[in-house]
Amino acid sequence: MATFTPYEVSIILSRLAGEKADRFQQEVLYPQLARAMRLRVSSPQEVREALADAYYAFRAMLGYYAFAKRGNDREEYSAFALQALERALKGKKENFSALLASGTAPQQLWEAFVQVCQEHQRKVNEQLNRGLIEGLAEFATRIYQEDEIGNIWTTIHQAIVRSGRVEPIYQQITDIRGIGPKVGSLLLRDMVALYELEPHIDPADYHYLQPVDTWIRRIGPMLTDELNNDSADWIIAGKLSKLCRRNRVSGVRFNQGVQYLAIVEVRKLDLLKDYLHKLAQSVPTSSAPPRSSASFTWRR
């Protein structure tokens, strides 16, 4: 049985998809993407402009998304991967196209990564890391062979815009060695939110934009009777996507809002239920409706 009444659920969804998602983007997503790209960007437009450059897009993939589900060693290995990229480029951004054109980018990037790990006296973890690093480089190389640009990010974005579907590109992303379903959904979620594409995407694909972690798994049964603690990830993603749509709330922003609670505002799962009770009873800090409110126009 759901923990909250339908009215309370509506408030919780709106708060998470509104102010909490805004805070996630401003306090977590944009700063971490900026750190990965080694740029000063703080607004959606600045982030979009930076990601239009193939080199910065690849840095974002390596430094923010590639190791996203690695736990405690995520930041360390992300940093090693970025150091490896700079080593393969001989410290020059302008060499990125030449690296992709060489056809040896996967091998060069992996060898540089091994060197960096050894210099820092850290395990290479070849079984976990090699496929991931080489897989991303192979993906960028294939794109470069088609368009002589090699921008992973804009290639994915344009494919979504053209078709209004994310399933084909999700399958393509998760086919990259080392990229699993959760990272694939995480990448697509943030991209769709950044470009405000959600209303233009076929609702049948919304579950691909709902990465499921322990926090989403815990919150699901609190919001709907259609879920329980044993529900499979794909069922949780689908049910929560439908719940958001029924309440005319952005599913991708709801998911980002939950991530904000997980890493900034609540942090302990045991406190989540009480926090949501307070959220359902509190008054929004802004009188303006969240961007995920009833004004959200969905694709038919």
Backbone torsions as a table, in degrees:
resi	resn	phi	psi	omega
1	MET	NA	133.8	-178.8
2	ALA	-61.8	147.2	-177.5
3	THR	-75.9	-28.8	-171.6
4	PHE	-118.4	154.5	175.8
5	THR	-72.5	160.3	177.9
6	PRO	-54.9	-37.2	179.2
7	TYR	-65.2	-44.6	179.1
8	GLU	-64.6	-38.6	178.1
9	VAL	-60.2	-42.3	179.4
10	SER	-61.0	-41.6	179.1
11	ILE	-66.1	-46.0	-179.0
12	ILE	-60.4	-46.1	-179.9
13	LEU	-60.9	-44.4	-179.0
14	SER	-65.1	-39.6	179.5
15	ARG	-67.1	-42.5	-180.0
16	LEU	-67.2	-42.6	-178.6
17	ALA	-79.9	-11.1	178.8
18	GLY	-97.8	-99.5	-172.9
19	GLU	-65.2	-35.2	-178.7
20	LYS	-69.5	-38.7	176.3
21	ALA	-66.2	-39.9	177.0
22	ASP	-59.0	-43.5	-179.2
23	ARG	-67.4	-38.4	176.7
24	PHE	-58.7	-45.8	-178.4
25	GLN	-64.9	-45.9	-175.0
26	GLN	-76.4	-35.3	-174.1
27	GLU	-97.9	-20.5	-175.5
28	VAL	-121.2	-61.9	-171.3
29	LEU	-62.8	-56.3	-176.2
30	TYR	-64.5	-44.2	177.5
31	PRO	-61.6	-38.2	-178.5
32	GLN	-74.1	-35.5	174.0
33	LEU	-65.6	-40.6	178.6
34	ALA	-61.0	-42.1	179.4
35	ARG	-63.8	-43.1	-179.5
36	ALA	-65.8	-38.7	-178.8
37	MET	-82.8	-13.2	-177.5
38	ARG	61.2	49.3	-179.6
39	LEU	-136.0	160.8	172.5
40	ARG	-98.3	99.0	177.0
41	VAL	-134.5	139.6	-178.1
42	SER	-140.8	-6.7	-179.6
43	SER	-117.1	157.7	178.2
44	PRO	-55.0	-41.1	-179.1
45	GLN	-64.7	-41.7	178.7
46	GLU	-65.0	-39.4	177.9
47	VAL	-64.7	-44.7	179.1
48	ARG	-61.1	-42.1	-179.9
49	GLU	-64.9	-39.8	179.4
50	ALA	-65.4	-42.9	-177.7
51	LEU	-71.2	-12.1	175.5
52	ALA	-72.3	-13.0	177.1
53	ASP	-92.7	126.1	-174.2
54	ALA	-58.6	-38.6	-179.3
55	TYR	-65.2	-48.1	-179.5
56	TYR	-67.7	-34.8	177.4
57	ALA	-63.3	-39.9	179.8
58	PHE	-68.6	-37.9	175.6
59	ARG	-61.5	-41.0	178.5
60	ALA	-62.7	-41.1	179.1
61	MET	-64.0	-45.8	-178.8
62	LEU	-70.9	-44.2	-170.4
63	GLY	-87.2	-18.1	-178.1
64	TYR	-120.8	-47.3	-172.8
65	TYR	-92.5	-37.4	-170.2
66	ALA	-55.5	-42.8	-175.8
67	PHE	-105.8	22.7	-171.1
68	ALA	-59.2	-29.0	-176.2
69	LYS	-107.6	23.9	-176.4
70	ARG	-89.3	-5.4	176.9
71	GLY	79.9	-136.6	-171.2
72	ASN	-65.0	-27.9	-177.7
73	ASP	-95.6	11.9	-177.9
74	ARG	-57.8	-53.0	-175.2
75	GLU	-64.1	-39.1	-178.0
76	GLU	-64.0	-49.5	-177.7
77	TYR	-73.0	-29.2	173.0
78	SER	-61.9	-43.7	179.0
79	ALA	-64.2	-40.4	178.1
80	PHE	-62.4	-41.2	-179.6
81	ALA	-63.7	-39.6	178.4
82	LEU	-68.8	-37.8	175.4
83	GLN	-63.0	-39.3	178.7
84	ALA	-63.4	-40.1	178.1
85	LEU	-61.2	-46.6	179.7
86	GLU	-62.9	-35.5	177.8
87	ARG	-67.1	-42.1	178.8
88	ALA	-65.5	-28.0	179.7
89	LEU	-92.3	2.0	-176.8
90	LYS	56.2	32.8	175.5
91	GLY	76.1	9.0	-176.9
92	LYS	-119.2	116.3	177.6
93	LYS	-54.5	-35.1	-175.9
94	GLU	-64.1	-16.0	-178.7
95	ASN	-84.9	-0.6	-175.5
96	PHE	-62.9	-45.1	179.4
97	SER	-61.9	-41.4	179.8
98	ALA	-64.2	-37.2	178.1
99	LEU	-62.0	-45.7	178.8
100	LEU	-67.3	-38.0	-178.5
101	ALA	-67.8	-25.5	-176.4
102	SER	-67.0	-24.7	-177.4
103	GLY	79.9	-2.8	-178.6
104	THR	-113.2	15.6	-177.6
105	ALA	-55.8	-44.8	-179.7
106	PRO	-58.7	-46.0	-179.0
107	GLN	-65.8	-44.7	-179.0
108	GLN	-63.4	-41.9	-177.5
109	LEU	-67.9	-40.5	179.5
110	TRP	-66.0	-45.1	-179.5
111	GLU	-61.4	-38.6	178.4
112	ALA	-67.6	-38.0	178.7
113	PHE	-63.1	-43.1	178.3
114	VAL	-59.5	-44.4	179.5
115	GLN	-60.8	-45.8	-178.5
116	VAL	-62.4	-44.9	179.1
117	CYS	-60.3	-43.5	-179.6
118	GLN	-65.1	-39.1	179.3
119	GLU	-65.3	-30.7	178.6
120	HIS	-92.7	4.6	178.8
121	GLN	56.2	44.7	177.5
122	ARG	-118.2	152.3	179.0
123	LYS	-64.8	141.0	179.0
124	VAL	-74.3	-30.7	-177.7
125	ASN	51.9	55.7	-174.6
126	GLU	-56.1	-40.1	-177.5
127	GLN	-60.4	-36.2	-179.7
128	LEU	-86.9	-38.8	-166.4
129	ASN	-97.2	-29.8	-173.5
130	ARG	-63.9	-48.3	-179.3
131	GLY	-60.8	-39.0	-179.8
132	LEU	-63.5	-51.4	-176.4
133	ILE	-67.6	-47.3	179.4
134	GLU	-67.9	-35.6	-178.9
135	GLY	-63.1	-43.7	177.4
136	LEU	-64.2	-41.7	179.1
137	ALA	-65.5	-38.0	177.3
138	GLU	-64.4	-40.9	179.8
139	PHE	-63.2	-46.4	178.8
140	ALA	-63.8	-37.3	179.3
141	THR	-64.9	-43.1	178.9
142	ARG	-61.7	-41.4	178.5
143	ILE	-64.3	-42.3	-180.0
144	TYR	-61.9	-38.4	179.8
145	GLN	-64.0	-24.1	179.8
146	GLU	-89.2	-38.1	-173.6
147	ASP	-126.6	-1.7	-178.9
148	GLU	59.1	28.1	175.1
149	ILE	-123.5	-54.2	174.2
150	GLY	79.3	30.4	-178.8
151	ASN	-91.3	106.9	-179.4
152	ILE	-60.6	-45.4	-173.5
153	TRP	-63.3	-53.4	-177.0
154	THR	-69.0	-28.1	176.7
155	THR	-64.0	-44.2	178.0
156	ILE	-65.8	-46.6	-179.6
157	HIS	-57.5	-47.5	-177.9
158	GLN	-65.4	-35.1	178.7
159	ALA	-65.2	-38.5	177.8
160	ILE	-68.0	-44.5	-179.0
161	VAL	-61.2	-42.9	-177.5
162	ARG	-65.2	-42.1	-170.9
163	SER	-102.7	-22.6	-173.5
164	GLY	71.0	14.3	180.0
165	ARG	-122.0	148.9	174.8
166	VAL	-117.0	-14.6	-178.4
167	GLU	-57.3	-47.9	-178.7
168	PRO	-60.8	-42.0	-178.6
169	ILE	-73.5	-31.6	174.9
170	TYR	-60.9	-44.9	179.1
171	GLN	-63.4	-38.8	179.7
172	GLN	-65.7	-42.0	-179.9
173	ILE	-66.2	-46.4	-176.8
174	THR	-73.7	-9.6	172.2
175	ASP	-79.0	-15.5	176.0
176	ILE	-65.8	130.3	-179.6
177	ARG	-57.1	129.3	177.1
178	GLY	90.5	-10.4	178.7
179	ILE	-100.5	114.4	-178.6
180	GLY	-95.1	179.1	-178.8
181	PRO	-57.7	-39.9	-176.8
182	LYS	-67.2	-42.1	178.9
183	VAL	-68.7	-39.1	177.5
184	GLY	-59.4	-45.5	178.7
185	SER	-67.7	-37.2	179.3
186	LEU	-62.0	-46.8	178.7
187	LEU	-60.5	-47.5	-178.1
188	LEU	-67.7	-37.9	177.2
189	ARG	-57.2	-50.3	-176.9
190	ASP	-67.4	-37.4	179.1
191	MET	-64.8	-46.2	-179.8
192	VAL	-63.2	-38.5	178.2
193	ALA	-68.1	-43.2	-176.8
194	LEU	-61.2	-39.0	-177.8
195	TYR	-100.7	4.5	179.3
196	GLU	53.0	50.1	-176.2
197	LEU	-91.3	-12.0	-170.1
198	GLU	-53.8	-43.8	-179.1
199	PRO	-63.8	-16.7	-175.9
200	HIS	-100.1	2.8	-177.0
201	ILE	-100.1	142.3	177.7
202	ASP	-58.5	123.5	-179.1
203	PRO	-56.0	-23.5	178.7
204	ALA	-62.1	-18.6	-177.4
205	ASP	-101.8	1.8	-173.9
206	TYR	-60.1	-31.4	-177.3
207	HIS	-65.7	-21.3	176.6
208	TYR	-72.3	-14.1	-177.9
209	LEU	-100.2	12.5	-173.7
210	GLN	-123.1	77.0	178.2
211	PRO	-60.2	135.6	-176.0
212	VAL	-107.7	118.1	174.1
213	ASP	-121.1	-170.2	-177.0
214	THR	-64.3	-30.1	180.0
215	TRP	-72.8	-44.2	176.8
216	ILE	-64.6	-39.7	178.4
217	ARG	-62.9	-36.9	-179.7
218	ARG	-74.8	-39.3	-174.4
219	ILE	-76.6	-27.4	-176.1
220	GLY	-53.1	-56.2	-179.5
221	PRO	-65.1	-19.0	176.6
222	MET	-73.0	-25.5	-173.6
223	LEU	-101.1	-22.2	-177.3
224	THR	-147.4	141.9	177.2
225	ASP	-71.9	-10.8	-176.2
226	GLU	-80.4	-2.7	-179.4
227	LEU	-125.5	153.0	172.2
228	ASN	-140.0	179.4	-174.4
229	ASN	-67.5	-15.7	-178.1
230	ASP	-100.5	2.4	-177.9
231	SER	-63.0	141.9	177.9
232	ALA	-69.1	155.3	-177.8
233	ASP	-55.3	-44.3	-175.8
234	TRP	-67.7	-30.1	176.3
235	ILE	-71.1	-43.6	177.9
236	ILE	-59.2	-46.6	-179.6
237	ALA	-59.9	-44.0	-178.9
238	GLY	-67.9	-44.2	-178.3
239	LYS	-66.9	-41.5	179.8
240	LEU	-69.2	-35.3	176.2
241	SER	-61.9	-43.0	179.0
242	LYS	-67.6	-38.5	178.4
243	LEU	-62.0	-43.2	177.9
244	CYS	-63.2	-42.6	-178.2
245	ARG	-66.2	-39.5	178.0
246	ARG	-62.3	-32.5	179.1
247	ASN	-93.2	9.1	178.5
248	ARG	53.5	48.6	179.9
249	VAL	-124.0	143.8	178.7
250	SER	-66.9	121.1	179.0
251	GLY	-67.2	-38.2	-178.5
252	VAL	-69.4	-36.7	178.8
253	ARG	-73.1	-35.7	173.6
254	PHE	-57.1	-47.0	-178.5
255	ASN	-63.5	-40.5	176.6
256	GLN	-64.4	-37.6	178.8
257	GLY	-63.5	-39.4	176.7
258	VAL	-64.9	-39.3	178.2
259	GLN	-63.9	-33.6	177.2
260	TYR	-63.5	-42.3	176.8
261	LEU	-60.7	-41.5	-174.6
262	ALA	-64.9	-40.2	-171.6
263	ILE	-106.3	-12.0	-177.1
264	VAL	-126.3	-57.2	-163.5
265	GLU	-91.4	-31.2	-178.5
266	VAL	-115.6	-58.0	171.5
267	ARG	73.4	-26.5	178.3
268	LYS	-114.5	122.8	-176.8
269	LEU	-56.8	-35.4	-177.7
270	ASP	-64.3	-18.7	-179.5
271	LEU	-93.2	-5.5	-172.1
272	LEU	-62.7	-46.1	-176.0
273	LYS	-60.1	-48.8	179.6
274	ASP	-63.8	-37.8	179.3
275	TYR	-62.6	-44.5	-179.3
276	LEU	-64.9	-35.6	175.7
277	HIS	-59.3	-46.2	179.3
278	LYS	-65.7	-38.2	179.6
279	LEU	-63.3	-39.8	-178.4
280	ALA	-67.7	-24.8	-176.7
281	GLN	-100.0	-9.7	-175.4
282	SER	-86.8	163.2	178.7
283	VAL	-96.8	130.8	178.8
284	PRO	-53.4	146.3	-178.6
285	THR	-71.2	-17.5	-179.3
286	SER	-120.9	142.1	178.2
287	SER	-78.0	-16.5	179.3
288	ALA	-76.1	140.4	179.5
289	PRO	-67.5	145.0	177.5
290	PRO	-63.0	155.9	-178.5
291	ARG	-63.8	-13.7	-178.9
292	SER	-97.6	14.8	-175.7
293	SER	-80.6	-162.2	-175.0
294	ALA	-64.7	-11.1	178.1
295	SER	-77.3	-7.0	-179.8
296	PHE	-65.8	122.8	-178.4
297	THR	-98.6	115.8	-175.6
298	TRP	-93.0	151.1	173.6
299	ARG	-69.2	136.6	-180.0
300	ARG	-85.5	NA	NA
